[in-house]
Amino acid sequence: MKLRKYTRRQVLATTGAAAAALAAPTILRAQAPIVIKFSHVVATDTPKGKGADYFKKLAEERTKGRVKVEVYPNSTLYKDREEVEALQLGSVHMLAPSLAKFGPLGVREFELFDLPYIFDNYTELHGITEGPIGQALLKKLESKGITGLAYWDNGFKVMSANKPLKKPEDFKGVKMRIQSSKVLESQMRALGAIPQVMAFSEVYQALQTGVVDGTENPPSNLYTQKMHEVQKYVTLSDHGYLGYAVITNKKFWDGLPADVRTALEGAMKDATRYANEIAKKENDDALEAVRKSGKSQILTLTPEEKKAWKKVLVKVHRENEDRVGKDLIASIYKATGFDPNA
């Protein structure tokens, strides 16, 4: 049998074709979009839900399809107790958990946002979140394998229950659902209530069945989760703030192509502006919808009643100085002009 001789050019052409054939799947894979799984625990028609969807739109447009953002609302992927661990493991790429979640994670300084009546308005709040204090806090997450991208508002919280809550003494013995936060525990105990830690997705049923008597939420969460249907009274206390930090897995974020990461940072900046602009309106609209439903009676505190709430709750700041940081609390007071003795 006669062996066929190949010229050098033929050998190169043959091996080149084979290499190209082997490389073809790799090239196709490289062209597939980078998938970002963005999980959250609230409804799509809340400020956070709308912010996540707007980020998806901007991210996909600005990367020209190189990135695909999959948004999973309403705890469809993970409950709020599970999601941060899932992010650290890389099972999900982006979250917007409430700031209270970072205390149990070991970054207790974030619990300053749970302190009752520490912010009187959005101007004071944004002076912190958009300034050096807020950015320094996000940096503290890096040791946990997390990159902090932005702060998103939900709003100031109201109290709800099946009895009127107008005075601090009205809370005595009332079982109130809270997020996992030592600061929120001491807040409820200062009022005489019994704090009950519970996942957000479980709250409606717990209120419906009487496992808990009441809870605290911005109006948009109260309304979109239909909690007002199983709560007779809503008190406009504005006693605390509920906000989120949009976070991502640090290893995943650092591994993105530089130009993609830059485009996503721009998309996040604009989505943050959008989410924060609509937050107040969404809460105002939700409160009006609760009022019109007739299922919950809206209670407004008089100036004297609010002063009584503040007097009871300001001591929560002192009780948590060791957790949150005495110097950090003092820096907030200085930045906002808060007088704990007023």
N, C-alpha and C positions, 0 to 999 in steps of 0.2 A: 504494500500500500504506500502510495506516494504522498509525502507530507507537503502541504501547500506552504509556500513561503510568503510572508507578509512584509511589506515595506514598513519602515519606521512610521511613515505618515499614516498607513492603514492601521497600525497598532495603536497609535495615539488617537486616531478617529474612533476606533472601536472602544477603547477604554474610556474616552471622553463621553461617548454616547451612554456607556454603562453607568458612568458616574452621574451623568445628567439624569438618567432614569432613576437612580437611587436617591438623588437629591430632590427630585420633583415633589414627593410628599412633604419633605422638609420645607420647601418653598411655599407650598400650599398652606402648611401649618402656620408659617410665619405671617401669612397674609390674613389669617383668621383674626377677628377682633379680640382685643383684651377684654375679658368679661369682669365687671365689677359687681359683686353681689352687695346690694345696699339693703340692709334689713332694719325695720323699725317696728314699734309696738302699737302705734296709734293709727287712726283711720286716715284715709287718703285726703279727706276734706278738712284736715286740721292744718295749722301753720307748718308743722314739721312734714306732714304728708305732702303738702303742696310744694314745700321747699325741696324735698327729695325728688319729686317728679320734675321740677324745673331744672335741678342740677342734671338729671338724666338727659333732658332735652339739650341743654347747653353743652354738656360733655360730648355727646354724640355728634352734635353739629360741628363743634370746634376741632374735634379730632378727625373729622371727615370719615367717620365710621370705623376708625381704628380702635375705638373703645365702645363697648356695649355695656350699659348700666342696667342691671336687673333689679328693680325695686320690689321688696317684699314687705308690704304693710301689715298692720293689725296682728302682729305676732305669728304670721303664717310660717315663718322660718324658725324663729327662736323667741322664747319668752324673755322678758326683761331680766330674769335671774340668770339666764343662760348665755345671752348674746355677747357679753364682753369676753367671756372665756372662749366662745366660738371664734371671735375676732383674733384673739391672741394665738389660737391654734391654726388660724388661716382658713377656717371653714367658711368664713364670710369676710368680705374685704372692707366694708364701710358700715358704720353705725352712727346714730345720733342719740345716744343714751342721755337721760337726764343727768344733770351734774351731781346729783346725790349718789350716783352709782360709783363714783371714784373714791369715796370714803372707804367703803368695804374693800376696795381694791388695794388700799394702802396709801392713797394720796389724800389724806384727810383735809388738806387745805381747801379742797373744793367744797367742803361742807360749809364754808362761809356763805355760799349762796342759799343755804337752807336756814340761815339765821333769820328769825322773824323780824320784820320791820327794819331791816338794815338798809334797804333801798326804798325811797319814797316814790320814785318815778323812773321812767326809762332813761332820762338824761343822766341821772346818777349812775344807774346800772351800766349804761354803755361807756361811761367814762372809765369804768373798771374793765369791762370785757374787751374793749377796743384799745386799751392803754397797756402800759408795761406790766401792771399787776396781772392782768388776764393772760397776756402772752407768756409770762414767766410760769404761770400755773400750767399752761398747755405743755411747756417744756418738761415739766416734772413727769409727764406720762411716758416719756421715751424710755425710761428705765423699766417700764412694764411691757415694752415691745409695741407701744402705741404712738402714733403720730397724731397730734391734735391739729385740726385744720381750721376750725371756726367755732364761734358761739352762735347758736340760734335761739331766739326768744320763743317761748310760748306765751307767758304772761304772768300776771299777778293772780294769786290763788284766792278762791272763795271757799268757805266752809259749807258743807251740806249735811243734813241729818233729818231724822224723822221727828225731831222736836226743835223748837226755835232756839237758836244759839245767838243770843244778843249780849249776854254778860259772861265773863269768865266762869262764874259759878254754874252757868247752864251746862257746862261740859262735864260736870262731876259724874263719874261712872259711865260715861258714854264711850262705847267702843269705836275708835276711829282708825280707819285704814290709813297706813302711811307706806311710803317707800322705805327700803332698808337704809336708815340713816339715824345715827345716834343723836344728831341734833334735832331731827324731827321727833324722835322719841321724847327728848327732854322738853320740846315745845308742847307736846300733847300732855305730858305729865304736869307741866307748869300750869296748864289750864284745868287740871283735874280729870282729864280724859284717860282712857286706857288705850294706848297705841297698839295696833295690830299690823305687823308687817305682812304684806301680801303682794303677789304679782299683779300688775296692772290688768292683765287679761282676765283675772279671776274676780275683779271687784264688783262688776254688775251683779253676778250671781250671788256673791256674798251679801250685798246690800239687799237684794231681792228676798233672800232666805233668812235675813236677820243675823247672819254670822258676824257682821259688823253693823253698827248703827249709822255711821256716817263716814265722810272722807273729805279731803281737800284736793282741789283741782282748779286750774284755770277754766273758765266757762266753756271754751272750745272742747276740752276733753270731757267735761261733764255732759255736754249736749251730744257730741258725736258718739259717745259710748252709751247714750240713753240712760245715764245714771239719774237724770232728773225725773225719769218715770217711776223710780223706786225710792225717791227722796222727797219728803213733804216740804222741806224748807231749804233755802239757799241764802246764806248770809254774805253780803258784799263786804268782806273783811279786808281784802287786799293785803293780807298779813305777811305773805311770803311770795317769793318769785320761783317760777318753774322755768328753767332753761335747759338747753342741751349743748353738748359739745359734739361736733361732727368729728369723728375719729376714723383712722384707718390703721391697718396692720403695717407697722413700720417697715418690716422686711419687704413686704409687697410694694409699698409706696416707693421705697428707695430703689427697688429693682426696675421700676418703670423707665422707659426711654425718657431722656431729659426733656425732649420737646413735648411729649405726651403729658408728662407731669406738669410742665409749665402751662399747657392748655387747660388741664384739670384745675390747677390753682386759680386761674382766671375765671373758670366756670363756677368754682366754689365761692369766690369773692362776690360774683354777681348774684348767685343763688342765695347767699347769705343776706345781701341787701334786700332782695325780694322777700325772703322769708320773714325778716324782721319788720319790713314795712307793712306786711299784711297781718302780722300777729295781733296787733291791737284791734284792727277792724274785725278780724275773725272772732275775737273774744266778745267784742261789743255785739256783733250779729248773733252769736250763739246765745248770749245772755237775753237778747230780745226774743229769740226763738223759744227759750225756756219760759220766759214771761208769757208769751202768747199761747204756749201749750196748755197753761192752766194746771199743770201737774205739780209744779213746785211753787210755793209762795216765796217771792223775793223780799229779803229783809235788808234794810239799809241802816247802818250804825249811825247814831248821832255823834257829834264831835266828842261829847262826854263819854259815850260808850267806847269809842275807839281809843280814847285816852286811857280808859281802864284796861283795855286789852294790851296796849303798849306797856303800861306799868307792870303788868304781870309777865309779859313776854321778854322784856329787855334783859331780865336776869338770866335768860337762856344764853345770851352772849357771854356773860361772865362764867357760867357753868361750863362752857365749851372752849374756853381760852386755851386749855392744855391740848385739846384735840385740834382745833383749827389754827391756833397760833396767836398768842397775845399781840405780838408785833404786827401780824397781818391784819387782825381786827382793828388795831389802832390806825394802821395805814388807810383802811377803808373809811374809818371815821374822819380822818383828816381830809381825804379826797372828796368825800361827799358832804362834809360839814355836819355829820350826825352828832348829836349830843345825847349820850345815854342817860344823862341826869335831867333832861328837859321834862 
